[in-house]
């Protein structure tokens, strides 16, 4: 068992040396494609953060002063409940809910996030209007509700949701297509690398078959080579992804406060999750390219 493992590792290392140029090209291509794919996932998460307040057809947010009592808040709630012809649903986001949303929206602006506490965070009502309620009617409703005591601010979605959704779809679609195209190119490069390695060793393979070596015994070192190429490419993509995300996070801190760009910064957990997917996808791409080549060109 150990002798077979040693043989596999030696042959894989030797194959790397024989095809340095093709190997480097395959690794770079896979790394770039996986990096673009990873950035696409992070951008999609950033856009989701921007839309987090407007989920479930919510088109108006009524912010209440943080120090309001239950009786004072009931005045706002009753005013909203009295608009049943214009409002289909009202959901109250309490202190815990507001803190969770602030954590997502200001994850890239730690200075602002550190200032938000359970005592000063404004709670809010999420308002879903009826289908017949147009934007102009919502604006009139906003003006009437603004005069209520303890109403901190009222925000309408207007065209913001459509703009963010369109931008998310456009960026996500084309960056995803580009990453898929580059990943296919990486698979083809790995395929060509393994094919070249097999042709370079065709005499050795013939001798090995004559002495009784099975196809899988010969195939495994080539498949391992492709797997390692994909793994190295994915690790390079992960490193670049962390670097770019770190620079973006630091850069957002210099943007104007409440500019909204802080919501485009994702938390560390999402970056770790994306990195794991990149590693798995890189290894899968390497295994597919090398596996097809080893099966297709083994009969030399």
Residue pairs with C-beta under 8 A, 6 or more apart in sequence:
4 217
7 221
8 220
8 221
8 224
11 221
12 221
12 224
12 225
12 228
15 197
15 221
15 222
15 225
16 23
16 225
16 228
18 197
18 200
19 193
19 196
19 197
19 200
22 189
22 192
22 193
22 196
23 193
23 229
25 189
26 186
26 189
26 190
26 193
26 229
26 233
26 289
27 229
27 232
27 233
27 236
28 233
28 236
29 182
29 185
29 186
29 189
29 233
30 183
30 186
30 189
30 190
30 229
30 230
30 233
30 234
30 237
30 282
30 285
30 286
31 232
31 233
31 234
31 236
31 237
31 240
32 182
32 237
33 179
33 180
33 181
33 182
33 183
33 185
33 186
33 237
34 179
34 183
34 233
34 234
34 237
34 278
34 281
34 282
35 236
35 237
35 240
35 241
35 278
36 175
36 178
36 179
36 182
37 175
37 176
37 179
37 180
37 183
37 237
37 278
37 281
38 237
38 238
38 241
38 274
38 275
38 277
38 278
39 175
39 241
39 244
40 171
40 172
40 175
40 176
40 179
41 274
41 277
42 241
42 245
42 266
42 270
42 271
42 274
43 168
43 171
43 172
43 175
43 264
44 168
44 172
45 266
45 270
46 263
46 264
46 265
46 266
47 164
47 167
47 168
47 171
47 172
47 264
48 168
49 104
49 105
49 107
49 263
49 264
49 265
49 266
50 164
50 260
50 263
50 264
51 161
51 164
51 165
51 168
52 101
52 104
52 105
52 263
53 61
53 101
53 105
53 126
54 157
54 160
54 161
56 91
56 126
56 128
57 128
58 91
58 126
58 127
58 128
58 157
59 127
59 128
59 129
59 138
59 156
59 157
59 161
60 126
60 127
60 129
60 138
60 141
60 142
60 154
60 155
60 156
60 157
61 124
61 125
61 126
61 127
61 154
61 155
62 76
62 80
62 124
62 125
62 127
62 145
62 151
62 154
63 122
63 123
63 124
63 151
63 152
63 153
63 154
63 155
64 73
64 76
64 122
64 123
64 124
64 125
64 150
64 151
64 152
65 122
65 150
65 151
65 152
66 119
66 120
66 121
66 122
66 123
66 152
67 119
68 123
68 150
72 149
72 150
73 123
73 150
75 148
75 149
75 150
76 125
76 145
76 148
76 150
76 151
77 90
77 92
77 125
79 145
79 148
80 87
80 90
80 125
80 127
80 145
81 90
83 141
85 130
86 129
86 130
86 133
86 137
86 138
86 141
87 127
87 128
87 129
87 130
87 133
88 128
88 129
88 130
88 131
89 127
89 128
90 125
90 126
90 127
90 128
91 125
91 126
91 128
92 123
92 124
92 125
92 126
93 101
93 123
93 124
93 125
93 126
94 123
95 118
95 121
95 123
97 123
98 121
98 122
98 123
98 124
99 116
99 118
99 121
102 113
102 116
102 121
103 113
104 263
104 267
105 262
105 263
106 112
106 113
106 116
106 262
106 263
107 113
107 262
107 263
107 265
107 266
107 267
108 248
108 249
108 252
108 253
108 261
108 262
108 263
108 264
108 265
109 252
109 253
109 255
109 257
109 262
109 265
110 253
111 253
112 257
112 258
112 262
122 152
122 153
129 137
129 138
135 156
135 158
138 156
139 156
142 154
142 156
145 151
145 154
146 154
183 281
183 285
186 230
186 233
186 285
186 289
187 285
187 288
187 289
188 289
189 289
190 226
190 229
190 230
190 285
190 286
190 289
190 290
190 293
191 226
191 289
191 290
191 292
191 293
192 293
193 225
193 226
193 229
193 293
194 222
194 223
194 225
194 226
194 289
194 290
194 293
194 294
194 297
195 293
195 296
195 297
197 222
197 225
198 205
198 222
198 293
198 294
198 297
198 298
198 300
199 297
199 300
202 300
205 218
205 298
205 300
206 300
208 217
208 218
209 218
215 298
218 298
219 294
219 295
219 298
222 290
222 293
222 294
223 287
223 290
223 291
223 294
224 290
225 290
226 286
226 287
226 289
226 290
226 291
226 293
227 283
227 286
227 287
227 290
228 286
229 286
229 290
230 282
230 283
230 284
230 285
230 286
230 287
230 289
231 279
231 282
231 283
231 286
233 282
233 286
234 278
234 279
234 280
234 281
234 282
234 283
235 279
235 282
237 278
237 282
238 275
238 278
238 279
241 271
241 274
241 275
241 278
242 271
242 275
245 265
245 266
245 271
248 264
248 265
249 265
252 261
252 262
252 264
252 265
255 261
255 262
